[in-house]
Amino acid sequence: MDVQEVLDWADRLVVEKTGQHLDSLQRAVLEGTWEGKKYPEIAQNSKRGHDRIKQVASELWKMMSAELGKDVRQSNF
């Protein structure tokens, strides 16, 4: 699976749960995490605060965990 496949899957999941597509920050979190980056680096690259990145990531991991029935986190994504 490559990053585009992950983004497509995550986008379908987010649309199903919220009715909206992944936004640019959600995409940045997923792409950065897939590339092995930590939240501070993702925050710097996206010009957002570390706390905002953590919040967005937490929401994504919760949705993915519920969908997969497994605990998804940055460390095992």
Protein Blocks (a to p, Z undefined) as FASTA:
>chain_A
ZZklmmmmmmmmmmmmnopacdfklmmmmmmmmnopafklmmmmnopafklmmmmmmmmm
mmmmmmnopacdfklZZ
